[in-house]
Amino acid sequence: MSRNTFGPSRSEISRRGLIGGAGALLLAACAPSEGGGSGGGSAGDGFPVRIEHKHGTTEIPARPKRVVTVGLTDQDTVLALGTAPVGTREWFGGKDGALWPWAHEALGDREVPTVLAREELEFERIAALEPDLIVGVNSGLNEQEYKKLSGLAPTVAQPAEFANFSVPWQDMTGIIGRALGKKEQADRMVADIESRFEQAKSQHPGFANSTGLLATSISGQVWVYAEGPAPRTLRSLGFRMPEAAKNLFSGENREPVQLSKERLGVLESDALLLGIYGSPEESISRRDIYQRLDTVEQGRDIKMPRESELNGAVSFASPLSLPIALDGLVPRLAKAIDGDPSTEVEPVR
């Protein structure tokens, strides 16, 4: 799949595959603990910190003051932990500072970070930001890129045990929390959000008896996902993948699978999340072959336009976006599986 201005890049495809307003505990956990996001601190307050990752071990000598994020969503977690990054990397959305609304709220009146390109790492621009920590947890940094970045500042790459761009949000939060010297705060955030999942499951026991699936329509092409933020969120809510879809995936990383239009029956499920990328007129959701699916005729699909806040929140799957994703997703899923075809699922704007 080539990269273009309308559809996602390969990294977007691999990441597609989730949850307003945070509660008091999350707000307390996300509140900035340093003025201006500078971090302030030195060796002796839990530092130095050593973090193992795919390309070795990084030692962070003191609490970081100037953080650059090169992972696609790392900025959210850094902000959730109270630090304002000085540089971020664009993924999708074209937002000011590469920050979606939930992240801008966490930024407050602090300086908007410099946005770095998605396609290639801009080493000179990163160096000009004078970072003392570079975070690339939700990334696909190769060894050469890591070496160049670590020559500029201590760099935390993606952990070795997960595929590129596939680190679960809990692990991402824990790693970044350690790097910033805020492990306990990160642990509290993880516990709070996990309790939200448990609450949603207890309020909607039907989720555990239902199948759920994520697909995307990318300029008319259809992809199905077994891994990534949205499938992981569906599983966390109790949904299981339909057998027909499960049989598509093989290999350790269970990479996304492109479906021909003749195989769209694989999309049949109790609840279907369909991300819509590219021109809406080209979307598979406009085709008769899609509209004839039982899932669609019975109103069990949830269409998420690329730039919608729900799609962004589901895709980022961060401590800041997950509460928003849950607020938008859970009521729609409940209506999708209620067994009444006349129940209308609220459209996603």
Secondary structure, DSSP 4 states (H G I P E B T S, - for coil): ----SSS--HHHHHHH-------HHHHHHHS-SSGGG-----TTSS-SEEEEETTEEEEE-S--SSEEE-SSSHHHHHHHTT---SEEE--SS--GGG--HHHHHHHTTSPPPEEEPSSS--HHHHHHT--SEEE-SSS---HHHHHHHHTTS-EE---TTS-TT---HHHHHHHHHHHTT-HHHHHHHHHHHHHHHHHHHHH-GGGGG-BEEEEEEETTEEEEESSSHHHHHHHHTT-B--HHHHTT--STT---EEE-GGGGGGG-SSEEEEEEES-GGG-GGGSHHHHTSHHHHTT-EEEEETTSHHHHHHHH--TTTHHHHHHHHHHHHHHHTSS-TTPPPPPP-
